Amino acid sequence: MNFEFTTEQEILRKTVRQFVDDEIIPHIAKWDTEGGFDPKIWSRLADLGLMGVCVPEQYGGSGMDYNALAIVCEELERGDTAFRTAVSVHTGLNSMTLMQWGTEAQKQQYLVPQAKGVRIGAFGLTEPGAGSDVAAMSTTAVRDGDDYVLNGQKTWISLCDIADHFIVFAYTDKAKKHHGISAFIVERSMAGFTSRAIKGKYGIRAGNTGELFFEDLRIPVENRLGEEGEGFKIAMSALDNGRFTVAAGAVGLIQACIEASVKYCHERETFGKSIGEHQLVGQMIAKMEAGYQMSRLLVYRVGELKNKGVRNTRETSLAKWQACDFANKAADDAVQIYGAYGYSDEYPVARYLRNSKAPVIYEGTREIHTVMQADYVLGKRQDKPLVKMLPRWPFEE
């Protein structure tokens, strides 16, 4: 086992951290209040090679390993969850799914511009009546000659008003339940597509989240991702990648909570001494550090399994569950350390707490992951080999 980062990874971390310090943190309070961030951030992410950091160079990416993506997500969420979410959806859920399941033509048409940051990708699985229960979806895709006709709705879709391409899931044969779901690449420009942002979110306010609507939208057969009926497998493998990035981001949020709390502990005095000298405050700091270290180990273990081409659904589930819970608790404790000031927007910890709740829910609630882990331990769940896996790293030409 090697717990050391490579020189290249350390340079990447410093680069992203500097970007966050210079271009996100000074503006995030304003963006969070306004409900959106400066679109120039997208071009800056592309300039730094972060939109396709773990995509092979032959497809326009930076060609770094999967833990490089974890580093990017960790550092971005230290600035704000909205930016990690953008990379999670664009890279983790969309681009990596194209890497794993796409044809060469689909990779050239969609993955290359996404990896370069010229186009933005997103992911459409959740529906108003279908969250954890994917089989309850009602969106349909009916074959009509060389097209599929898509009708339905998706909700809680990140980058709904921003993305150019969406991987969307729909029933092609509802009688087959999970085995009747298929995946499609949908373009915003296709007739019958509309989107609408959700307003009044509790957290991640700087991020764009909303609904997608499909009304007799015609999709060419060549835009089907994988075979008919493989959609559920594709969705679950995509969630392995997305959950990995969410867990990595949670590590960054814990780090942000630690940094903010330690700073305040050195500034604030009560009863004649700095608040960090009070044992119960110190206990909260210690728990943040423990959560940070444990979560980081879980996340980077998953990245290494991805590098080796090993299926990692079990390990990813555990990392996502634990890191997000630790982050939520760290943010709650950070607000407590700040006291009444933590309950206002004067300091960032209130935003950390608001942002920390959504990751506990999306891409598998803590309850779903608890059941999954119990089933693994009890021998009730085993992961079968996938028809297609992410490419191993180092990537082959």
Buried (B, 14 or more C-beta within 10 A) or exposed (E): EEEEBEEEBEEBBEBBBEBBEEBBBEBBBEBBEEBBBBEEBBEBBBEBBBBBBBBBEEBBBBBBBBBBBBBBBBBBBBBBBBBBBBBBBBBBBBBBBBBBBBEEEBBEBBBBBBBBBEBBBBBBBBBEEBBEEBBEBBBBBBBEEEBBBBBBBBBBBBBBBBBBBBBBBBBBBEEBEEBBBBBBBBBBEBEBBEBEBEEEBEBBBBBBBBBBBBEEBBBEEEBBBBEBBBBBBBBBBBBBBBBBBBBBBBBBBBBBBBBBBBEBBEEBEEEEEBBBEBEEBEEBBEBBBEBBEBBBEBBBBBBBBBBEEEBBBBBBBBBBBBBBBBBBBBBBBBBBBBEEBBBEEEBBBBBBBBBBBBBBBBBBBBEBBBBBBEEBEEEEBEEEEBEBEBBBBEBEE
